[in-house]
Structure formats: structure tokens, C-alpha cells
Amino acid sequence: MNTTGVGMTCLVGVHVLLNLLLAAGCTPPDHNKPEPVTATVLSYREQEAGVQPYPLRILVNEKYLRFDDGTDGSDYMLMDRASGSICSVNHDDRSILVIPVHAAARPPPADLRLTEERQSDASAPPIAGKQPLYIRFLANGSVCYQAVVVPGLLEEVSAALAEYAIALGNRQFSEMASLPEEMRTPCLLSRHVFSPARHLRDGLPVQEWDESGYRRMLVDYRGKQIVDPSVFRLPEGYEQFQPGE
């Protein structure tokens, strides 16, 4: 496979993305006296194998991280950044799946070799004054996934996404005993258990993809946006439960 061509294509394609970009758990807060709430709002186009592309919105501030489909009234995932707990809200059945905090995963085993291949192109157009970087992430010599990241872009967003990825990785590690041996591939272990945030260490990904058909592309972002305080609250009267209950 001509990986150099792939990397260059991704970097050159950033100028298309640039035209779309603007240059610029779960404990509800006290809402008796609502105050203006601000957040960085990011819009993505995401795709999975066999599924048409769909919108993904991410809202981030110093307290919360929220994922939804772009509307305030949709189902959503909410992480309380202070506690690390994650809640998934489903309006249809008026339920909230609560993912509690799990103990930190152990370091990767010695036989799991994590490497990266990087490529930078000084001629590629910068994003918000930052130069993009193409990275391939490997485990035991196999390419697991790829990303175009922008070092220094929206660092608080990268930090919040890393917290979320690590929280899910810790949960996956706690359930390793139930994972069939044939599924414990180097890529799965590196990406979802032992190093789930390594694509966020060098900057915010504006594109990420793998060979399964998964792809996520940033199409817009806005910083310091005033949002409805309810987007960072849990609805009242919904049944709460934990995985396995």
C-alpha cells in the first residue's frame, strides 16, 4: 500500500476542510438561578461501515463534555469532567445509562508495541495558524487507524476528549475477562484499552479514520458560544441504571 500517497492526499485535502472551518458524572448544577453558560461547539461529519454519514456535535467547557446529533433536544452523552462519570440519556424510554468511574488500566503489556509514523507538509495550508500533521498509529507493526491532527488547536477540547477516551478505556480494561481471546488483537487493545487517547496527544484531530469504514471529519467550530444551561443537565424523572443491571 502506498502510504505516502495516502498521507499527502490527506494533508492536501486539508484546504477543503479549511474552507469549512471558522478561523477563529453527571451531577446537574444548581439551576434555581441559571447563569449564562459558554462552551466550545464543534460540528463533525461521522461515518461507520454500512451507515450513511451523520452529524455529530461536541460541546466542551471546563466542567462538561457532551456528544449529540446537533440539536439540544436529542439523545446525548454527557461527561462530568470533575468526577469522570459518563451518562447516556435516551428520551424515548426516559432512561439514563450511568457509566461510573473505573480504576485506571494497567500500562500496556510488554509484547504490545505501539509505534507511530508521522508526516508533515510545510506547503499544506495551516488551520487557525497551526500546521496539520498526518499520523499513522500502529500496534505490533499493523496500522490501526490514521489521523490528521493540528497541534495547539483547541487544547481544552483535546484534553476533554482524552479524558473521555481514557474513562472508556478504563471501563474496557475492567471488563477484559469477558472479552474473548480471539478479539484481543493488538489494535483493539491499543486503541480501546491501553492507549485510547494517543491520537489526542499531539493536537486536535480534524480527520480520523480506519480501514473498517469509520471516519470522522471536523467541519466547523466556534469558541465561547453561549448555550442553553440545560444541555449540561440531566433530565428529571428519568430512570437511572448502570451497565449489567
N, C-alpha and C positions, 0 to 999 in steps of 0.2 A: 504494500500500500504506500502511495506517495504521500507521506505525512507532511512533508514540507509544503506541498501544494495546498493541502487542506488548511494548514496554519496560515499561509499567505492569503488564501481566499477569505478566511475569517477576519483577518486584520484589514484587508482591503474593504471588506463589506461593512466595516465599522462606519464608513462615511454615510452609508444609508441609515444606519441606526442613529447617527449624529443628527440627521435631519429631523428625527422623531423626538429626540431628547430636548428638554428645555435646558438652556445654558443657565443656568442658574448656579398559687396561682390564681390567680383569677379572683381575687377579692375585690368586689366592687368598691369604688371610692365613695365617700360620703357625698350624696347628691342633693342634700337639703338646700345647699347654697351652691348651685353649679357655677363654675367659673370657666372662662374660655380655655379650651384645650387645643394645643397645637401638635402637629405631627408632620413628619416627612411622609409623603404619599407617593408610592411607586406603582406604576402600571406595567404589567408584563403580558406577554402572549406565551402561553404554555401549551405543550402538546405531549401526548403519550401514544404509545403504539396502538393503532387501530381506532384512535379517537381524533375528532376534528379539533383544531386549535381552539382554546377557550381563554377568556380573560382571567387574570389573577391580579388582585390588588393587595399591596402590603402597606400597612400603616405602622410607623415606628415613632415612639418618643422615649424619653428616659425611663418610663415606667412600664410600657406595654409594647407588645408586638402582635399585630392582628393580620390574618390572612382571610380574604373573602373574594367574591367574584366581581367586585367593583361597586356594589350597592350596599348602603348601610343596613338594609333590612334583610339581607341574605344570610344563609348559614355562614358561620365563621369559626376560625380557630383563634384563640386568644391566649397569649403567654404573659404571665405576670413576671417581669424580669427580676424583681427582687426575690421572689420565692422560688422561681424556676418552674412553677406548676403550669400546666397547659390544659385548657378547656376547649372542647369541641362542641359547639352549640348547633342543635338541629331543631328548627322551628316546627317542622311537620309533626314530629312526635313530642314536642315540648320537652326535650331532654338535653342534658349536658354531660358529656363524657369527660371525666376528670382524670388526667394523667398526672399522678403525683411525682414528686422528685425521687429519683433513684440514686443510689450510691454511684460514685464515679467509676467508670470502666477501668480495668487494669491497662497498663501500657500494652502495645501490640506484642504478640509473641515474637520470639527471635527469628522464626522462619517466615515471618511476614515482612517482605522487603518493599518499602514504599519509596518510589522514585518519581521524579518529575522531569519533563522535557519542556524547556521554555524557548520562546521565540519572540523577539521584539523587532518592530519595523519602524525606524525613525521617520519614514515617509508617510506612515499611516496618520490620518487626522486625529488630533487629540480630542478628548471628551472632557469638557469643563476644564480645559487647560492641562489635563493629565494624559499621559501616553498609554494606550492599551497594551496589554501583554497577553500573548497566546500561550496557554499551558496545557500539556497533556499529563494526566495523573495515572501512574502505573502502580500495579501491585504484582510483585514477583515477575516482572517483565511484561505483563499484559496491560494494555491500555484499558482503563476502567471508564473514564469519562474525560471530557475536554471542556475548556472554558476560555473565554476572553475576559480578562479582568482589568480593572482600571485602578491602579494603586492610588490611594489617597482620596478616592471619590466616596463621599457619604460614609465616613468611617463609623459613625454611630450605627448606621444600618448594617454594615458588615458585622459589627460586634453583636448586635441583636440577633442576626441570622445565625451567627456562630453559636450563641447561647442556646438557641432553639435546636440546632443540629446536634449539639453535644447532649442536650437533655434527651432527645430521642435516641441517640446512640447509647446513652447510659441505660435507658429502658430496654433497648435491644440486647445489651450485654446481660442484663438481669434475667433475660428470657432465653439465653443461649442454650440451656439444657434442653429446651423444647424444639430447637432448630435442627432439622435432620442433617446428618453429616454431609450428604451429597449437596446440600445448599450452602455449606460453609466454604464458598470459594474465596480466593484472595481478594477479588474485587468487592464482593459483598461484605466481607469482614472489614476491609479498609474503609469502604465508603459509608457503611451504615452502623458500624460498631466502634472500631478503634480509632479512626481518624475522620469523622464525618464532617469536620469543618475545615479541612486543609485547603479547599478551593476558595476559602474566605480569608486566608492569612495574608495574601498579597494585595488584596483590594476587593472591591465590589464586582462580582461577575455581571457583565452586561449581556453575555450569551453563555449558556452551558448546555451540553448535550452528551448523549452516549449512543451506542450502536443499537440499543433496544427500541429506539424511536422517541425517547424522551428528549424534549428540547424546551428551553426557557429563554426568552429574549426580553430585555428591558426596552420599553417603547416610550416611556415618559417618566419624569419625576418632578416633584415640587417640594421644596423645603418650607418649613414653618407655616404650614397650612392650618387654618382654624377649622376644626372638625367638631361634629356633634359629640358632646361628652359620652353619650350613650354607646358609641362604638367601642368604648373600652370598659363597658359594664356587662355583667351577666343579666339576662332577663330574670325577672322574679317569677316564682311559682313553677319553675321547670324542675323535673326530677333529675337529680344528680346521681351518677353511678361511676364506678371505676372499671377498667378492663377486667374481664373474667367474672364479673358479678352477674 
